[in-house]
């Protein structure tokens, strides 16, 4: 659908649609620089809420806990999710495949309250002390499914004959994976890690269920403050989170775009050199 | 000799294959499937003031006898309780209704956006796609929170409308179902637009031209060609919005009011405020039973799409 010119209707719906998506976030960011404590009255520009955040130790503690959980669970989820994607994309039929793919797709749509409650009851049954590790396991479990889906779509798009050629030449499967498959799907794996990390960073419901004493994550902290009302400090912390995510996503997409351009150039060179 | 080597490497490969499958499989069985069995078990228990706050507790030290002893005390009382107190039935029905209406609105809002994206010049499309995905990476909680300041009585929307002279008194939107709809549509819009866009983008525009050349009016061509061809995207998008919206907690909690009955919130209150774990578990089991049909349909559709690719 490319050669038709977009109509006025198309342009209007895009403008309205993207305004709807971005206006609330833009307003939130603007009001984080509001000098007035009343969040809906503009009282001049100020960065004082950011300064007061820096001395808010509970907030900083929560941020540190969130970051640690995010990095560990995203890493573990990426390993497990990549293996799961390899299983789904390369292993064909095996006993219990339907159940396996069901367990991969179900958490994508499963209401968070159910995932949270069920994991908590598991940890209680196992008599497991709750805190950092239980949140980490919970996040790994649902994030690995997202990673599996992202990596699987990457695996579906690449030429299997490369793997087969390597194996035919006697390369063991594990080595084939690390030397042939992994470099090819690396952008998908990296995107999967980032997705897992942001899912963990965002999660309120599952963390609230599976947490224990001493492990308060940033969303839990924000949520407990939001319930008391809208304050400029929350706008400030939200702005910081939005900024981190935006910079991360844009950098990642620029890097992958540059790699793609580089790869295409290499391929063209290789073809040109043949003649 | 040759055959021996190959059969050896074959069995080694098979072992490797099973090890590969078992790692994620075992993880999901332990941390995804087993918890549901436990939820089901606790939904048959009785609430007590203790740690853990339910009984019976299976005494595994006694082996099978402990299990049998506990199993004899299980009952369906919590499920009977769910049918007796109208609040649960109402919460289920109203969750389904809110999720359904919100899904329809999201489709109506999302379709023109996805259509516009698919029609946009090829060079813009990656940027537009990223602009749709970007909010999805931003915290859900933050995006819901952002609406509180806009929808409040003295919020920006009311200030704006009063400034324009459209209204004289502020509209009450926050803490009503209207705010919940806005919240769901806003939060889940990318889930609707992405599958719609990917099915519209693949569509061959010469089909529409053919229809128009044969004298089909544009509107009719849209209904008879574009809509049917984008049906997989419509179905996937609706599932991705509807299923999680039914069990949504954050949106009804922060934007909804006392009139907003949603089962995710009921479950949360049962668990955290009333500390009634068995009833919360029963609520979860019934919610899961309601959602299992759409979830299975969604999985089927995803697998079918994968095979079609």
Interface residues (C-beta under 8 A of the other chain):
Chain A: X1 X2 X3 X4 X6 X7 X9 X10 X11 X13 X14 X17 X18 X20 X21 X22 X24 X25 X27 X28 X31 X39 X40 X80 X81 X83 X84 X86 X87 X91 X94 X96 X100 X101 X102 X103 X104 X105 X106 X107 X108 X109 X110 X111 X112 X113 X114 X117 X118 X119 X121 X122 X124 X125 X137 X138 X140 X141 X144 X148 X152 X156 X173 X174 X194 X195 X198 X201 X202 X204 X205 X208 X209 X219 X222 X223 X226 X227 X230 X234 X238 X241 X242 X245 X246 X248 X249 X250 X253 X257
Chain B: X13 X16 X17 X20 X21 X23 X24 X25 X27 X28 X29 X31 X32 X33 X34 X35 X36 X38 X39 X42 X52 X109 X110 X112 X113 X115 X116 X117 X118 X119 X120 X121 X122 X126 X128 X130 X131 X132 X133 X134 X135 X137 X138 X139 X140 X141 X142 X143 X145 X146 X147 X148 X149 X150 X152 X154 X155 X156 X159 X186 X189 X190 X193 X200 X201 X203 X204 X205 X239 X240 X243 X244 X246 X247 X248 X249 X250 X254 X264 X267 X268 X271 X272 X277 X280 X281 X284 X287 X288 X291 X294 X295 X296 X298 X299 X302 X303 X306 X309
